[in-house]
Amino acid sequence: MQPLLFVPDHAPAMVSSEFGDLAGAVRHLEKAVRLEPKFAQAHNNLGIILRSQGLKERAVAAFRAAV
């Protein structure tokens, strides 16, 4: 893993989510998993947010990528 690459996008994603900016959170998480495809926590968080938006198929794909 390359922590300096994905942490900057994972942390803002969580802040965005907390403030209700789910689209921003998704953007950050998608970048985080693009930079570090094995970052399970980012995939899982992406799945949670996508599921909350009713995007079931994308959420399932994110959850599968987390395992």
C-alpha positions as CSV (number, residue, x, y, z in Angstrom):
1,M,0.0,0.0,0.0
2,Q,1.0,3.6,-0.6
3,P,-0.5,5.4,2.4
4,L,0.5,8.9,1.3
5,L,-1.5,8.4,-1.9
6,F,-4.8,7.2,-0.6
7,V,-5.1,8.6,2.9
8,P,-5.5,12.2,1.6
9,D,-8.5,11.0,-0.3
10,H,-10.0,8.7,2.3
11,A,-10.0,11.2,5.1
12,P,-11.8,14.0,3.1
13,A,-14.3,11.4,2.0
14,M,-15.2,10.7,5.6
15,V,-15.5,14.4,6.4
16,S,-17.6,15.0,3.3
17,S,-19.9,12.1,4.3
18,E,-20.3,13.5,7.8
19,F,-21.3,16.9,6.4
20,G,-23.8,15.3,4.0
21,D,-21.8,15.7,0.9
22,L,-22.2,12.2,-0.3
23,A,-21.3,13.0,-3.9
24,G,-18.0,14.5,-2.7
25,A,-17.4,11.4,-0.5
26,V,-18.0,9.1,-3.5
27,R,-15.5,11.1,-5.6
28,H,-12.8,10.9,-2.9
29,L,-13.4,7.2,-2.3
30,E,-13.3,6.3,-6.0
31,K,-10.0,8.1,-6.3
32,A,-8.7,6.3,-3.2
33,V,-9.5,2.9,-4.5
34,R,-8.2,3.8,-8.0
35,L,-4.9,4.7,-6.4
36,E,-4.8,1.7,-4.0
37,P,-7.1,-1.1,-5.3
38,K,-6.5,-3.3,-2.2
39,F,-7.6,-0.6,0.3
40,A,-10.6,-2.6,1.7
41,Q,-11.8,0.0,4.1
42,A,-12.2,2.6,1.2
43,H,-14.1,0.0,-0.9
44,N,-16.3,-0.8,2.1
45,N,-17.0,2.9,2.9
46,L,-17.8,3.5,-0.8
47,G,-20.3,0.6,-0.7
48,I,-22.0,2.0,2.4
49,I,-22.4,5.4,0.8
50,L,-23.6,4.0,-2.5
51,R,-26.1,1.8,-0.7
52,S,-27.4,4.8,1.2
53,Q,-28.0,6.5,-2.2
54,G,-30.0,3.6,-3.5
55,L,-27.2,2.6,-5.9
56,K,-27.4,-1.1,-5.1
57,E,-25.4,-2.6,-8.0
58,R,-22.5,-0.2,-7.5
59,A,-22.7,-0.8,-3.8
60,V,-22.5,-4.6,-4.2
61,A,-19.5,-4.2,-6.5
62,A,-17.7,-2.0,-3.9
63,F,-18.5,-4.5,-1.1
64,R,-17.2,-7.4,-3.3
65,A,-14.0,-5.4,-4.0
66,A,-13.5,-5.0,-0.2
67,V,-13.1,-8.7,0.4
